Amino acid sequence: MVRPPTARSAVPGVGRLGLLEPTAADSLHQLGWDNVDGVPVLWALSRSPDADLALATLIRLRESLADDWAELDSAIRSDTTLRGRLFGLLGSSTAFGDHLVAAPAAWKILRRKHLPERDEVIADLLDAVDARPETGPNAGPMVFRAESAGPEAIALLRSRYRDQLMLLAAVDLATTVENEPVPPYQVVGRQLSDLADAALTAALSVAVARVCKNGPLPVRLAVLAMGKCGARELNYVSDVDVVFVAEPADATATRLAAEMMSVASSAFFEVDAALRPEGKAGALVRTLDSHLAYYKRWARTWEFQALLKNRPMTGDLELGRQYRDALMPMVWAASERPDFVADVQAMRRRVEDLVPADLRERELKLGAGSLRDVEFAVQLLQLVHGRVDESLHATNTVEALTALAAGGYVGREDAANLTASYEFLRLLEHRLQLQRLKRTHTLPAADDEEGMRWLARAANVRPDGRQDAVGVLETEIRRNSVRVRRLHAKLFYRPLLDSVARLDSDALRLSPDAAVRQLAALGYAAPANALGHLKALTGGVSRKGRIQALLLPTLLEWLGDTPNPDAGLLAYRRVSEGLDDQIWFLRELRDEGAIAQRLMIVLGSSEYLPDLLINAPETIRMYADGPGGPQLLGPQPADVARGIQTAAARYDDPTRAVAAARSLRRHELARVASADLLGMLEVPQVCAALSSVWVAVLEAALSAVIRASEAQRGAPAPADMAVIGMGRLGGMELGYGSDADVLFVCDPRPGEDETTAVKWAIGVAEKVQRMLGAPSTDPPLQVDAGLRPEGRNGALVRTLAAYQAYYEQWAQPWEVQALLRAHQVAGDQELGVRFLHVIDPIRYPAGGVSAEAVREIRRIKARVDAERLPRGANPATHTKLGRGGLADIEWTVQLLQLRHAHNVPALHNTSTLESLDVIEAEGILVPEDVALLRESWITATAARNALVLVKGKPTDQLPGPGRLLSAVARVAGWPTDDGSEFLDSYMRITRRAKAVVERVFGGD
């Protein structure tokens, strides 16, 4: 027998309603809603953001109302507006649920048809403490005196404030349950700000009653709202920022302000006066003249930015208006200040740094693509253009965006999209705060599915047929965050480009003056020149010009964060023009974000790299990331060296061979310098790579010249030749600005005349020097043989026997010291090794260096310290010869090698850093001293390399505080743009290393 289908009950069960608590069915029965008459109520309850929470709170509310529950029950069944407000509120906020349970009669407030006007809200809060208008000489329309000013005032004000806040929240949340109108974001923000004004007006009335008990108010006190309250876009739960102005600013005025803050903080919300002059360290109350004096002389740019949102809110409104009228002209002139850009950028970085790394993706207020990005962008554009356009003098973010679009500073579509994203993010912020009436801006964690589901329902986010509500919410959060990031760039840069490019006929265009103002505010020191570069890049109607116009908003933003955006933009123009025939260039920038961003960082930071990149453009493609990480780190120095030698060996003509070696060197320098500047390589890796490429070029040039000579002679070379690296080349520790110190050695082949062989070898060496040192757009290739016997007066090339005879008989202590870094680098390897065996007894003498030689080395070191430093150089910041610089560390290591290498074979090492490792391992110096020497050497080398990368030419002197020093600091790896901090750190490190140097050289 087939059973007939069971008829589906007209009354939905708890499962269909989404109720999960085991007690849900019993609770519905207690309320009398589990029947046909209660079905509309049940479905409404199911739409509450948290139906279980709402139901549990309704049970508590029924118990509190007792016999009065019937009235609320009847209203819930018949009044959909009330039902939507109540269920939306109770399912969204435990705090308001507790408030209603504690004061159950307050539910009737939710029946009010419309939100109260500002004056009505003020009157309601004042009525809570029976406040009356103040009389006397300092009376005013917003100055009152409370009749109830005792301890009970706090509770009275808190309850009345919470009732008003509850009504607004209920109206705001009703749409999640019933088909109620959605209050616009700006309405909610204005209502919250009006409520804050009313709250502080009531708090001031209590303060007046407490402080001025025995007579009328003796002072004028104005309270100015700042921040979101000043802009009338306040959150549900937020500190309210204020500034006080008083006449006179005496003890009474200070007590009034402090008492008002105390009352308000106890009854409503935290009141914060930290935006006053000198912050929390400054006087709480000042006169108008005192405020003006501070802002004229001491105020930083961010303080004027904060003043954009000032608004007289309560107290003596006339005095508040005088304050605003006096200060706003200074606000609109702030963009003319010389430190405008640096201050605004520093403030932006401080805000971003406030967010812990693990919360950045969940932070609605301060993270990337957040509310602060929108507010920062809008305020900066207001400051830039508001000086000449009064239509931008708005305090509210959305109103200011509207004015910027109307004035032609932002595209209308962009303004609309940014407004929509801003309002969406503020909606989420409001819902998160309503849950427990706690100040928060943080989304639930990724694994908090329940929290995200509640937030989606509270924000009225619905499934879209492909994703559930949580999926839709997560998609919307990502979409809006990305949109804010993109529009943040376009707000600044697209109007500039539209002003100089031939785009759509209805495109936004800034006037030339406005474009120059905007570029100046973004950090360009020569904005007129920058505008010319933009015109050149986007000019014409070619496809490349259109692609440039699409790329440049983002490229300019990245350039704006570099040490020298002017030079970077010029360099980008030069690179673009130099690669005009390379169809891949703009495509790579468009399609590979990593390439574009890294290129802008490089061009805005370095004068060394642009020419290299123009002549070695394939390096730009290596700015992309590959499967194993940045492609810049792919090539290995040994492979590059083999490639240079192989390429040069293909040519019989030495000129072409050297050109091939130079070309590959150019690519390698561009790669290494780019990776270094982008923070991908450590100092030892940079030095090793630069040394390797130098050795490879030397080898290639020497081999090419010898091959050509043999072809010309029609016979094999009369001698073997080797190149011995000296100094940093011998230690494989070259920097960007280092020459190649070398010795040339030859050994006549059997049967060859020594004189002829030496003459031939000198000709080869001279040609190698000449060809490598020929003028070029590349960084120079100077081969310096000045460390040879008898210096520049001696023969350029000697035989192995001649070197041996000289060093055994004539070697001076400084020459022996120089030999410590001698190492075979090019030419005949066997001959080079024989040379090293010849000099080993000289540089590592049995029993160690003599006491007399040590004294001589100390004398020479003292002379170097006294005489070699260039005139005008600062000995504290000269990276090579200054205090604790490279020479100090290297001389110290070399003295220790001379004294200990005969007993410690591991000290037979040409590398400074590797020798320091041995010195530590053998206990020659204590680890702490070695660490100081190592850190100083690395710091000085990094600074010296950074100087070359930034300035484009060799230099050893760190600049004084300023833009150049900040650029050097960033390239040298300093974590912030504060060049002064970098300089302090450099001098501290080198000073401590110098103390070790002095102990070693002054010891026995």
Secondary structure, DSSP 8 states (H G I E B T S, - for coil): ---------SS--HHHHT--STTHHHHHHHHT-SSGGGHHHHHHHHTSTTHHHHHHHHHHHHHHHGGGHHHHHHHHHH-HHHHHHHHHHHTT-HHHHHHHHHSGGGGGGGG-SS---HHHHHHHHHHHTTEEE--STT--TT-EEES--STHHHHHHHHHHHHHHHHHHHHHHGGGTSS-----HHHHHHHHHHHHHHHHHHHHHHHHHHH-TTSS--SEEEEEE-HHHHTT---SS--EEEEEEEES-SHHHHHHHHHHHHHHHHHT--EE-TTSTTGGGS-SEE-HHHHHHHHHHT--HHHHHHHTT-EEEEE-HHHHHHHHHHHHHHHHTGGGSTTHHHHHHHHHHHHHHTS-GGGTTTBSSSSTTSHHHHHHHHHHHHHHHTTT-GGG---SHHHHHHHHHHTTSS-HHHHHHHHHHHHHHHHHHHHHHHHHT----B---TT-HHHHHHHHHHTT----SSS-HHHHHHHHHHHHHHHHHHHHHHHHHHHHHHHHS---TT-----HHHHHHHHHHTT-SSHHHHHHHHHHHH-SSSHHHHHHHHHHHHHHHHHHTSS-HHHHHHHHHHHHHHTTT-THHHHHHHH-HHHHHHHHHHHTT-SSHHHHHHHSTHHHHTTSEETTEEGGG-S-HHHHHHHHHHHHHT-SSHHHHHHHHHHHHHHHHHHHHHHHHTT-S-HHHHHHHHHHHHHHHHHHHHHHHHHHHHHHHTS--SEEEEEEE-HHHHTT---TT--EEEEEEEEE-TT--HHHHHHHHHHHHHHHHHHHTS--SS----EE-TTSTTGGGS-SEEEHHHHHHHHHHH--HHHHHHHTT-EEEEE-HHHHHHHHHHHHHHHS-TT-S-HHHHHHHHHHHHHIIIIIS-TT--TTTBTTTSTTSHHHHHHHHHHHHHHHTTT-GGG----HHHHHHHHHHTTSS-HHHHHHHHHHHHHHHHHHHHHHHHHSS---B---TTHHHHHHHHHTT-SSS-HHHHHHHHHHHHHHHHHHHHHHHH--
